[in-house]
Amino acid sequence: MPRFLVGITHQVYRHRVFAIAGVITAMFLMLLAVLPALFAFDPKLSNAVPAYSEVSEEVVDALVHSSSLPLLVAAIAFSIWGVSVYLRCLDYVLRRRLVAIATICALWMIEVILKYKSFTPFYATVLWYLYYVPMTLIPLLYQLCGLRLAGLEQYRLGRRYCAALWIMAILLIGFVLTNDFHQQVFHFDRTSDTWSNDYTYGWGYFAVLVWTAFNFVAFFILVGRSSSFRIQRFSGTAALVLLGGAFFAISYALRVPWAWRLNFSLIYCVLCVVAMEICLDCGVIPSYHDIAGIFDTLPLDLKVLTHDLQEVYATPVSKPMPVGVREELRTQEHGRAHAFAVASDPDVMYRAFPLLGGSALLAQDVSELNELNRELAHRRMELQRQNELLAADYDLKTHLADQEAETLLVQDVDQALARALEGMYDLLSSLPPLTDEASSHERYRMLQRAKMLVAYCKRKGSLTLAQHGESGFDRDRIQLIAN
């Protein structure tokens, strides 16, 4: 929505919308006022048109006594509808396409007025061909709106399909505008005075009809398949309106008297606008229609606040804001979503979302979540205490195991040393006397064994005191083994 229509009261909003509509009406009146000048200063028509004052009188008189006045009123109405649709539609893409439809309808009415006031067959023919520009683009915009509502434009294949539709529309428009060269859309004799009534249709005209039917049918198929049952019923109502338009178009093409006497362009635009208005009012196209009623049915504690934190709307189930909420909102940076809680009501979580002209405040009851968090915290403390007890028990068992291992080691070393000492005493007590060389060698061998037992006792004791395993082979150990 435009910024000059945001953050104001409803009365000021209505005044500004009516002012926009008045400006559009004044612009159309100015265009109509300069219409005679456009004919008078055309060099191609300088010899065919009367003076400016005579043209002005003719145009004004024709507007009052002919069918041009309803066209001018319709152009103004379509323009005002475009402003209204821009203010009501929620989706920015659909908003632009609906405004484009309104603009095309308004310009089409002006083009019909110009056609009625054209002074040469050439101008009348060109303006006649221009009828098929809106007849090609309006159905295309309808199908594009359907693709948007169905969410298919976000895919690569959908984007390529839209591009193909635009290319086909441009080719079709170019084919109609160049009818004078190929005569495949309309067949007529320009030299005849009754050429505007005595013409027949070519295959190009039926291609336009197929294009129109294809786009409108595709729109309602897309809307029907992507909507709920309630919305589908309302879209069916809009489809009945366009079915009536199709019946009128076929009757007009067949030149049925009751349809031939009506203005085709005016009826076409009115039916298209009415069908789109039904879609807007019934929720087929997202709009602000009955948004207050939708807001009242929300089962949430939701409030809409202005920039100065004044409450504008509140759901029926909302509760008064406790102390500290407004102070917290003032301290937060505007334009960013954030969540917070206040000390006066810790069981409520507040979430603030930025909006144009203010913010939305959602209050959520988190008492159950807080209770669950307290239970989890208590459980965590119990688990921590159990973990500490398990760690202390593990340390105690490890210490006892180390002491038991040391006891066993001491006992093993004591037994090993006792056996070694007993072996040394036995060797020393059984040494032979030195009587001859053989006894000397035997005595030396026994002393070497005693020396090895002494080295074994020293090594066993050193390893036990150092409290580590074997350090590997060194020079002393190799010498001991060699000995």
Summary of the structure (lengths in Angstrom):
residues: 483
radius of gyration: 49.5
end to end distance: 105.4
largest distance: 169.9
contacts: 1303
relative contact order: 0.05
helix: 70%
strand: 8%
